[in-house]
Amino acid sequence: MARSYTHLTIKLLFGQARSCAYPGCGALPIFTDRGKHTVVAEIAHIRSESVDGPRHDPEYCGDINGPENLLLLCGTHHKPVDRHESTYKIDELVVWKLAQVADADGGTAISDEDALALVRITPEERKAVDQIARLGYRVERVAASAADELTRVELDRRHAIDQLQRQGGPIYSVDEDGNQTRLSIQLSASDERAFQSRATEVFDAQRPRVQTVVDDLGEEMAVLRMMDPLLGVLANKVVLSAQLVAEVFHSPEVLEQSIAQLQGSVRDLHEAARERF
């Protein structure tokens, strides 16, 4: 599980290692195949971060999650080192660390994206992710409310047509052969203009409400992107989906699809963040 390592710590740690720290192992930290690079190294503590963890040292004054207290090990050697702490003692692992650094020869280059994937998000970043999720939900609710206001205008228009129908009865046209075709009742041009004007007023009043929440969402995304570019990319997708919702709330069918897309982007962001809680 990702721990409280900083981005700089990850960069330094990989820069201090060319292979697994276990003597004679030689396993590379990054596996390359078919042009793709995958980080396979695992980060081990020389001294445990937790009191009940392997090799916890209450007198250690250094940074528990700093590179001087961390080793890069392969998957084969990480588990036994932590599981059998009485066999792999602090003094021995310190020797491994010194040897790993001495043999680094420039270390291993790791991309910012891969480094960030090994960093646990901070409480501030987690708060930003949660706030984005809340704002995404608020966009849904405000947009749905705005759509309901427009729907009421259309329902009132249809009700007016129904009243005309009841008052005047059905109207038919008759062709040369005597066949009747029922004609639809239509509002007068002035009544249609009145309903159209009312719909425009509702749209103009509701659009800023939706856009305000989208703008708040954009600000929160910008904050998260500065703290964590990797999560910021996913947060930006949330904002783009929310902006689409703001643009189509007047169309119920498109709005439903856009809200589903917004929910999916929020879910992707939260799942990516949850992997690093």
N, C-alpha and C positions, 0 to 999 in steps of 0.2 A: 504494500500500500504506500502511496506517496506520502512523504512526511513534510515537515516544515523546512524544506530546503529553499534557499533563494535561487533565483535564476543565475546569479553570479557564482554561487557555490557549485551548481551543477556544471557550469562552464569550466571552473577551476578544477573540479574533480576529474572530469574527462581529460582535461589538459595535462593532468598529472599521471595518466595511465595509458599504457599502450596495450596492456593485456590484463587478464585476471590476476589478482594479487596472490593467489595461492601458488606457492613455489612450484615451478616447473609446469604449470598449467598451459599458459600461452593462449588461452581462448580470447578472441578479440571482443571488445565491448560492443562493436557494431557489426552485424552480419549483412553482407552484401551479396545479392543474388538477382540476376536478370535486371540489373540496373537499379534495383530498389535497395534502400538502406533501412535496416531495422535495428533499433537499440535492443540488445539482448542482455547487456550487463545489468546486474542488480546492485543496489547500494546497501552496504552493510555498515553497522556502527561498530567501532572498536569498543566503545563504552556505551551501554544502552541508554536510550532516551528515557525509558520508563523504569520505575523503581523495581518492578518485578521482571524486567527484561534481562537478557544475557549480559553479564559483565557490567552491571550498573556500578558506578563509582561516585558516591556522594561527595567525595573530596575533589573531584575533577572541576577545575575552574575555567576550562576552556569552553568554546562553543560546541555543545553537544552535536549540533547539526551543521557544524563547519567542516570544511574539507580536511582539516587535520585530524578529525575524529571519524572519518569515513573511508571506506575501502570500496573499490569496484571489484566485484566477484562475479564469476559466471553462475548460472543457475545450479550447476552441479555442486559447487562448493559453498554457496551462501547458506543453504539450509543446515548442513552439518556444523558449520561454524557457529551458527546461532543456537542450534539445538543442543550441542554438546559444549556448553560454555566452560565446563571444568577442564575440558581437553584443550580448547583453544583459548588461551588466556590473553589478557591485555598486552603483556610484554611481548608475546610472540606476534600478535597482530600489529603492534607498533613496528616491529622489525619488517613485517610484510609491507607495511605502508612505506617505510623508508626505501625499501628495495623497489617498490612499484614506481615511486617518484624518480629514483635514480635511473631507472631503466625506461623512463617515459619517452625520451627522445622526441620531444615536441608534443607528445600526448595524442589524443584522439579528437578530431574535430566533430562537433555535434551541432546540428542546426538549432536555431532558436526555437523552432516549433517542437522538436524532440526534447529540448531542455525544459521548455515550459510544461510539457506533458508529464514530467517527473516532479513538478513542483506542486505541492498542495496549495489550494487557494487559501488566501488569508481570510480572516473574518470580514474584512472590509469588502473583499471581492465576493464573498458569499452573500453578504448583505445586498450588494449591487445586483447579483443574479436574482435574488428573491424579489427585489424591487422591480426589476424588469418583468418578472413573471406577473407580479401584481398589476403593473401598468398595462401589460398585454391583455390581461383579463378585463381591465377597466376600458380599454379600447373596444373590446367585444361588446361590453354592456352599453357603453355610450352610443356606439354605432347602431346596436340593435334598437335602442330607445329612439334614436333619430329616424331609423327606418319605420318604426311604429307610428311616429308623428306623420310621416308622409303617407303611410298606409291609411291613416284616418281620413286624410283629405280625399284619397281615391274612394274610400268607402262612402264618404258623404256624397261624392259625385254620383256614385252608382245608386245611392238611395234617392237622390233627386231624380234620376232617370226612372227608377221604379215608381216614384210618385206620379210622374207624368204618364206612365203606362196605366196606372190604376185609374187616373182621372179621365183619360181620353180613350181608353180601351185600345185594343190592337188596331194597327193600320195595315192595309194590304194594298198591293198594286195588282192590277189585272192585265194580263197580256191579251193579244188578239184572239187567242183560243179560249179565253175565259179562265185561264189558270191563275190562281191567286198566290202571291208571294208575300209573306209577312215582312213588313219593314221594321227595322229597329228604330226605337224612339231615340231621338237625339235632343240634347240640350240646345238652347239658342246659342248663337255665337257669343253673345255677351255673358251668358252663364258659363260657357266653356272658358272664356277669358278670365272670368272671376276665379274659377277653380284653379286655372293654371297660375294665376297671380298668387293665389294662396299657397299653392305647392312651392312656388319659387321663394316666397317669404319663409316658409318652413325650412326649406333647404338652406337658404342663406343664414338662418338663425342656428341651425343644427351643425352645419359644417365646421364653424369655429370651435364648437364644443368638442367634436371628435379630434380636430387637428391639435387642440391644446394638449390633449392626453398623448397624442403621437409625438408632439414636440418634447413633452416631459420624458417620454420613453427614449427619444433621441439623445437627450442630455445624459440620461443614466447610462446609455450605451457608450457614449463618448468617455465617460469616467471609467467604465470597465475596460474599455479598449486601451486606455493609458496604463491601467494596472496590469492587464493580462491580454496581450494582443490575440492570443489563440482563442480565448473566449469572446474577445471583442468581435472577431469575424462572425461567430454564431449570433452574437447579440445584434450585429448589423442586419442579419437576415430577419431577425424579429422586427426590427424597425421598418425594413422594406415591406414586410408582410402587413404590418400595421398601417403603413401609408396607403397600401392598396385598399385596405378596408375603408379608410377615410374617403377614398375616391369613389367607391362603388356602393356606399350604403343606401343610395336611392334605388338600387336594383336588387331586389330580394334574392333572386337566384344566384347572382354573381356574389352577393354579400355572403351567402352561406358558404360558398366555395372558398372565399377569401378568409373567412373566419377559421375554417378548417386548416387552411395553410398557415395562418398565424398561430394556431394552437400547436401545430406540428413543429414550427420553428422554435417556439418556447420550450416545447418538450425536448428538442434536440439540445438546446442550450443547457437546460437543467440536468439532463443525463450526462452531458460532458463534464459539467461542474461536479456532479455527484461522484463521478469516478475519482475525483481528487479531493473529496471532503476528508 
